Each structure stands twice: as C-alpha cells, then as structure tokens.
Amino acid sequence: MMTTSPAAATAVQTSPRRPEVLGQVARLVELEESTVEQMRAEALEAPARGVVAYGEYQSGGWWTTSLLNHSGDPHDVVIGDGRPRPTSLLDEMPATARFLDSLGLDFMYVRLARLEPHSYLWEHRDYAELRDTGRHRLHIPLVTNPSAVLVTAGARVHMAAGALWRLTPSQAHGVCNTTGPDRLHLIADVYADDAYQTLAARPHLRDGDATDLPEMTEAERDGLLERAGQLAELGFAGAAEQTLLRAFYTYALPEGGAYDLIAELHTARGRDGDAHRWREAKAHLLARP
C-alpha cells in the first residue's frame, strides 16, 4: 500500500525557509494509487458531510467526521488522548480500515476533514489542551486542488494527493481553500513509537511543494489597514476582520501578526473592548502545548 523512492527523498524544495518548513510539514512515503483511489471513493460516498467543530478556528466550511474515536459515534470529533475504537462510519469503509491497520501505528484519533471552497482555518496551534505525550499528525490528501494550501513558517505548502504527510500541529499554522473544489483529507493523530519512527524516517519535500510568502511592506500594511477601516466604518466589522485575517495567507507575517492587525484596527477606532477580545483570541489560538 506504500511505496518509497530514493529520488523522492532527494527532490527537496530549495528555499531559504525550507529547513524550518520541513520541520513542520513533510512528505513521508508515497502511496499506491489504487489504495488512494479506494479510500477516496469511500470518503466521497460517506453518508454524513460532517459536523462543525473548533468554530473559533475557522471562517466556516470546515467539517469533520470521526473514523476512530473514543465513543464510536462519527459525530464525536473533539480529539483527546486515549485508545480509540472504530466508529460506525469506519465500519462502512473497509479499504480505509485496511489501510489504517496496515500502518501498524498506535492511533489516538482518525478523522475525515472537509474544507469547502472560500474557507479558512485561521492561524492556530493544536494539542494545547492535551497532556504532554509524544504524538504526531498524519495527513492523507484524498481530494485537493492547487488553491488548497497549508501556511506555516512563512511558506505556502500544497499537500498533494498520493502521499502520506506529517504535520507538526503544535507549530503555528493555518489552512485555506480559496477556489475549490472541496479539500478532503484523512487525518490521523498517532502516538510516538517505533512504528511511527520507521514511517517517518525520510521526511522530504519535492520541488514545488512549498513556496515562500513575501514580507509585507509598510505601504502594503497601511493600505490593508485603510481598506479594513473603511469596511468597519461602513458597518462591516466582520468583513474588515476577515480581510486582515486573510493577510496570513498572503504575507510572511510574524506569529499572530494578523490578530495584531485586527487589534490595531479596533484600537484606532476607539473600540478597546474589541481590541482586547482579539488579543485574547491570539493568546488562545496560539497557546503552546
């Protein structure tokens, strides 16, 4: 079900930020096309689109359904430590169940995650609410498109289908799907053990996987704040905030920089309560585990 290629391991992305990006997201192994196709078909035929969870992290359009969790209910999607069991949905996905079993990993949670077009997961960290146990997150893209990207370490990364990827979610990151169609990933949270270390022995990026984001100039920053201010003055405060949040996907901002811009916007308008709310959101969304 998995293949490895020496060429893939050496075809790395050449970029000033590549070492940092590689530490946060990387290909681990290539997957057999037939295996991905079978899992894709099962995921697309799943009877439930999913449920909304972690609403504070997103613009809307992020849906998840569990395949392995602690209750067996596929609509139970808030992850937590412990030994999971198959949900009723995984019982209907035999090819996916065989693939997961073939990995020989110690699973914590497994989900299907769908991100609709024009949707964003705002900059955040994961695992802050979990106990200090070694764990890792694996992504298997099943349906994707070039506009569906992960942003981390000042770079935009397209997680292409056909590979098993590792993400370090305890580092600040965000996801967007700007044009569509839907992005559909199988996401597995696993505990650190010998099987995982073997699987993750050759992390790499191919040319084209990662693209550096440009730094924001002072003129661009001033123009962005001006446009957001105009929207806010017209009564569209939510649209103004989202305009600034989306800057994270366009520019290499310092950590939490989009939240700082929103706080600055509200402070300039004399909305100290709103500015404080966004400073608190920054602290919450970027809390370290």
C-alpha positions, 0 to 999 in steps of 0.5 A: 500500500506504500511505496518509497523512492530514493529520488523522492527523498532527494527532490527537496524544495530549495528555499531559504525557509525550507529547513524550518518548513520541513520541520513542520510539514513533510512528505513521508512515503508515497502511496499506491494509487489504487489504495488512494483511489479506494479510500477516496471513493469511500470518503466521497460516498460517506453518508454524513458531510460532517459536523462543525467543530473548533468554530473559533478556528475557522471562517466556516466550511470546515467539517469533520467526521470521526473514523476512530474515536473514543465513543464510536459515534462519527459525530464525536470529533473533539480529539483527546488522548486515549485508545480509540475504537472504530466508529460506525462510519469506519465500519462502512469503509473497509479499504480505509480500515485496511489501510489504517491497520496496515500502518501498524501505528498506535492511533489516538484519533482518525478523522475525515476533514472537509474544507469547502471552497472560500474557507479558512482555518485561521492561524492556530496551534493544536494539542494545547489542551492535551497532556504532554505525550509524544504524538504526531499528525498524519495527513492523507490528501484524498481530494485537493486542488492547487488553491488548497494550501497549508501556511506555516513558517512563512511558506505556502505548502500544497499537500498533494494527493498520493502521499502520506504527510506529517504535520507538526500541529503544535507549530503555528499554522493555518489552512485555506481553500480559496477556489475549490473544489472541496479539500478532503483529507484523512487525518490521523493523530498517532502516538510516538513509537517505533512504528511511527519512527520507521514511517517517518524516517525520510521526511522530504519535500519535492520541488514545488511543494512549498513556496515562500510568502513575501514580507509585507511592506509598510505601504502594503500594511497601511493600505490593508489597514485603510481598506479594513477601516473603511469596511468597519466604518461602513458597518462591516466589522466582520468583513474588515476582520476577515480581510486582515485575517486573510493577510496570513495567507498572503504575507510572511507575517510574524506569529499572530501578526494578523490578530495584531492587525485586527487589534490595531484596527479596533484600537484606532477606532476607539473600540478597546473592548474589541481590541482586547477580545482579539488579543485574547483570541491570539493568546488562545489560538496560539497557546503552546502545548 
